[in-house]
Amino acid sequence: MEELSYVGKSVPRKDGVEKATGRALYTVDMVLPGMLWGKILRSPYPHARILNIDTSRAERLPGVKAVVIGKDTLGIKHGFVETPRYPPDQYLLAMDRVRYIGEEVAAVAAIDEYVAEEALNLIQVDYEELPAVFDPEEAMKPEAPEIHPSHPKVKEPYKNIGGKTESGWGNVEKGFDKSYLVREDRFEGQLRTHCYMEPQATLASFDLSGKLNVWTSSQGPFIKRAKLATTLGLPFSNVRVLKAYVGGAYGGKIDLFSHEFCASLLSIKVQRPVKIVCTREEVFESARHGQPILVELKTGVKKDGTLVAQQVRVINNSGAYRGSGVVVIFLCWGFVMLCYRIPNLKYEGYSVYTNNPVRAPQRGHGAPNLRFAVESQMDTIAEELGIHPVEIRLKNARQKGDILPNEDSVRNCGLVECIERAAEATRFKEIYGKRKSQEGQRIRRGLGMGVSSYFSGSLIYPNTSAAIVKLNDDGTVSLLTGALDIGQGAETILCQIVAEELGVSMDDIRVVAADTETTPVDIGAWISGGAYVSGNAVKMAASDARRQLFEVAAQKLEANPEDLIAKNREISVKGIPGRSISFTQAVAASITKRRGNPIIGQGHFRTMKDIPAHPSLATTKGRWSDNYAFDAQVAEVEVDMETGQVKLVKATTAHDCGFPINPLLVEGQIDGQVSMAQGHALWEEVLMKKGKTLTTSFLDYKIPCAKDLVESHYIDVITERYEKDTPYRTKEVGEGYVSGMVAAIANAVYDATGVRVKTFPILPEKILMGLKEKRNKPR
Amino acid sequence: MKKQLIELRVNGESFELAVEPQKTLLEVVREDLGLTGAKEACGTGECGACTVLIDGKPILSCLTLAIEAQGKKITTIEGLAKNGDLHPLQKAFIRYGAIQCGYCTSGMILNAKSILDENPKPSRDEILKGLEGNLCRCTGYNKILEAVMAASTGED
């Protein structure tokens, strides 16, 4: 196999210098001449009818240039999902009703933020309060207030059902009858949030040609363009979403949001640029957080631990609109069925409307909560059967070559090896279960394992990534890609691919990225398909450029194109030193001999090429992804038995990501996910009371800081490889590795203390309560 | 409020500015001087993204009034590279993968600089303690620690 020079290497970030010197421009940094500042007025009530809005006093305030409310819009609803079953359900500015505290009611553009803020105080909104409901199980009851009275919903005996997913195979009842042991448990996830450091921010500038230019802190410009154009009633081509650096997203910046719409609408109205930057408090109070999920899990196993049947009921508190709630209940099915072979499964997932802010995906999108449930119960079952946790996982693990129930193939599954190697590296079999030997010690150690799996790209608008690789006169290369680097390193790995295919250095490549006008379409940085889908599009474009270069060079060098190699911006004949021409010469020759062709390579790629659409969110039928990443993670914790404090000491991640295009970036992704898992499992929670957010700052909502650093170890299980001239398969590394780790932490806490906490986060008081209960009922 | 005329020394240059007395140093360096490397992520002194150095010490520029910074030596991230040559910490952050989204990077590097200026050979725990006030949601701090350790050993 040909040795690779760039792909597979720990190349430093392409944007490293710009970011290290403070020169990288984020949306919050963007300024345009004549720019106005926008602010948004939000509902103070969780559920209310809007009787009247009087904006006249605000409009008269000196410095105010425009005020918009619902009736100034086209009244087009939007949704994270827009299908016949799940039609759009949310206005970008409330029309006649508000359904959560923080819902957008009006927006103002003024000469500065202070005037805009003052104008908000002058808008008079008359509300009539309506009964509200906040807990999803309360909202499902027949007596609960109806949150969307006139909206088509899924027909159910329960109330407020925004979406339902049902799936399964075999016969679970028979399976439970045949089982040696059946366990039923309920696990509750908490509301947690992304904490991207750059707040939500947008700059919109409507120009005199009728085009709307938008910079926004997002996870991909194409979906923003589509939704902005649709809701503003503009042709797609009249909306241009451009690149700015993005200060973190983690799932929280995908969908179209009201501030983006309002900045655009205000800019159209006043014909000046309008910028809206949300405050941190606004982000905590009204931006979309993650999905809090309840999991009811019933599992039957044979005496040897083999899974026989599993019944899963998931309830998601989606907030006042669907958001990604109907996706997460589909995904939770997937995160059940991927890791283990389950002969009989019954799955139902409900997404329930409540009078809370809307929810978004957050790194793992359901997987962390689901794996927390399955993996916790797996350890309990193993203990009851007297089987080692590693053994029960190996016995049930998904195997290479398995065909999933939806007909996807896991042709390259490295899960067994992940489990074995993670166990070996942590001496799991020797160390686990030594609680008794630590009796009397204040600080006890424990370790636990969790496994998970994540899909790598699926079919969601825009369904494709394309790329252009242009040769320049000086022999350098320009890559045009729609991919957006949100910190994950998209531009870096795409340049590595170009460098590899064309034999140029990383410094020889200029990137033009994430601009709906000048760059080709891209799937976006939110469907875990960047490395696979966008990477293959770029590979094809680079390889097309090389083919053209070699055609020209072959004539000049009187050789076969197959005998040529490209290196250091030169094309030479294999084995004949000195017989070569430079890229510059080849480009010049192409222009001369091929009617001005300057050499432009094109590429495109779509996952699951013959499959028309995403699988059904209602039934899960249909193919979902070409590739699935797998991991086994081990957490080592120390628990203070007097205070209940848990310290995550060490995290080991054995993972099958296909192959790493850039090991340094993959490590960074793992570290970040371990850190997020630490916060998720141990302390993060957005606290709410009657629809009001109580945790509105980083002081109230603690995320890991430097002192919480976790020693992180990585084990690459390689199941795929990169070869020139053929599409490659690789897998995602950006969001699957939160899940195994949150589960591993929960299991490690149990190993140390004997306390099984089934609600996240695992706060010290829960451990102390558990210890007290154990003391009070001695066996 | 009525503007005041002040003089700020930023990255070795002097600037005469008319600023409202309630304006923060962060607002002035970003809006008046165009030095947007310092970032606002919370605006209330909880995250460290707005860190700049005043007389070599890290301060939260979102909680500091611009008028208080008169007569002092202010260093922002833009002032760290000398003649196009990156500071060893900037190089180490790039080389060790300590940057992802980059939003916390300016504050993180400046704070790390003040740690190393005060104690050229800090221990692992001293570095982590020193960086406690700079939140990063991307990296888990592992690569940041490696980068600061590398810079402290004189790696350039």
Chai-1 contact restraints between the chains, C-beta under 6 A:
chainA,res_idxA,chainB,res_idxB,connection_type,confidence,min_distance_angstrom,max_distance_angstrom,comment,restraint_id
A,P12,B,I94,contact,1.0,0.0,6.0,A-B,restraint_1
A,P12,B,R95,contact,1.0,0.0,6.0,A-B,restraint_2
A,G16,B,I94,contact,1.0,0.0,6.0,A-B,restraint_3
A,G16,B,I99,contact,1.0,0.0,6.0,A-B,restraint_4
A,K19,B,I99,contact,1.0,0.0,6.0,A-B,restraint_5
A,K19,B,G102,contact,1.0,0.0,6.0,A-B,restraint_6
A,K19,B,T105,contact,1.0,0.0,6.0,A-B,restraint_7
A,A20,B,Q90,contact,1.0,0.0,6.0,A-B,restraint_8
A,A20,B,F93,contact,1.0,0.0,6.0,A-B,restraint_9
A,A20,B,I94,contact,1.0,0.0,6.0,A-B,restraint_10
A,T21,B,A81,contact,1.0,0.0,6.0,A-B,restraint_11
A,G22,B,G37,contact,1.0,0.0,6.0,A-B,restraint_12
A,G22,B,I77,contact,1.0,0.0,6.0,A-B,restraint_13
A,G22,B,E78,contact,1.0,0.0,6.0,A-B,restraint_14
A,G22,B,S106,contact,1.0,0.0,6.0,A-B,restraint_15
A,A24,B,G102,contact,1.0,0.0,6.0,A-B,restraint_16
A,D29,B,T36,contact,1.0,0.0,6.0,A-B,restraint_17
A,C195,B,R137,contact,1.0,0.0,6.0,A-B,restraint_18
A,M197,B,A41,contact,1.0,0.0,6.0,A-B,restraint_19
A,M197,B,A49,contact,1.0,0.0,6.0,A-B,restraint_20
A,M197,B,Y103,contact,1.0,0.0,6.0,A-B,restraint_21
A,M197,B,C104,contact,1.0,0.0,6.0,A-B,restraint_22
A,M197,B,R137,contact,1.0,0.0,6.0,A-B,restraint_23
A,E198,B,Y103,contact,1.0,0.0,6.0,A-B,restraint_24
A,G247,B,C101,contact,1.0,0.0,6.0,A-B,restraint_25
A,G247,B,Y103,contact,1.0,0.0,6.0,A-B,restraint_26
A,G248,B,C101,contact,1.0,0.0,6.0,A-B,restraint_27
A,G248,B,R137,contact,1.0,0.0,6.0,A-B,restraint_28
A,R280,B,C42,contact,1.0,0.0,6.0,A-B,restraint_29
A,G487,B,Q100,contact,1.0,0.0,6.0,A-B,restraint_30
A,G487,B,C101,contact,1.0,0.0,6.0,A-B,restraint_31
A,G487,B,C138,contact,1.0,0.0,6.0,A-B,restraint_32
A,L664,B,G97,contact,1.0,0.0,6.0,A-B,restraint_33
A,G668,B,G97,contact,1.0,0.0,6.0,A-B,restraint_34
A,G668,B,Q100,contact,1.0,0.0,6.0,A-B,restraint_35
A,G668,B,K143,contact,1.0,0.0,6.0,A-B,restraint_36
A,D671,B,T139,contact,1.0,0.0,6.0,A-B,restraint_37
A,D671,B,G140,contact,1.0,0.0,6.0,A-B,restraint_38
A,D671,B,N142,contact,1.0,0.0,6.0,A-B,restraint_39
A,G672,B,C138,contact,1.0,0.0,6.0,A-B,restraint_40
A,G672,B,T139,contact,1.0,0.0,6.0,A-B,restraint_41
A,G672,B,G140,contact,1.0,0.0,6.0,A-B,restraint_42
A,V674,B,G140,contact,1.0,0.0,6.0,A-B,restraint_43
A,S675,B,G140,contact,1.0,0.0,6.0,A-B,restraint_44
A,S697,B,E46,contact,1.0,0.0,6.0,A-B,restraint_45
A,F698,B,C42,contact,1.0,0.0,6.0,A-B,restraint_46
A,F698,B,E46,contact,1.0,0.0,6.0,A-B,restraint_47
A,F698,B,C47,contact,1.0,0.0,6.0,A-B,restraint_48
A,L699,B,E46,contact,1.0,0.0,6.0,A-B,restraint_49
A,C705,B,E132,contact,1.0,0.0,6.0,A-B,restraint_50
A,A706,B,L128,contact,1.0,0.0,6.0,A-B,restraint_51
A,A706,B,L131,contact,1.0,0.0,6.0,A-B,restraint_52
A,A706,B,E132,contact,1.0,0.0,6.0,A-B,restraint_53
A,A706,B,Y141,contact,1.0,0.0,6.0,A-B,restraint_54
A,K707,B,L128,contact,1.0,0.0,6.0,A-B,restraint_55
A,K707,B,E132,contact,1.0,0.0,6.0,A-B,restraint_56
A,L709,B,L128,contact,1.0,0.0,6.0,A-B,restraint_57
A,L709,B,Y141,contact,1.0,0.0,6.0,A-B,restraint_58
A,S712,B,N142,contact,1.0,0.0,6.0,A-B,restraint_59
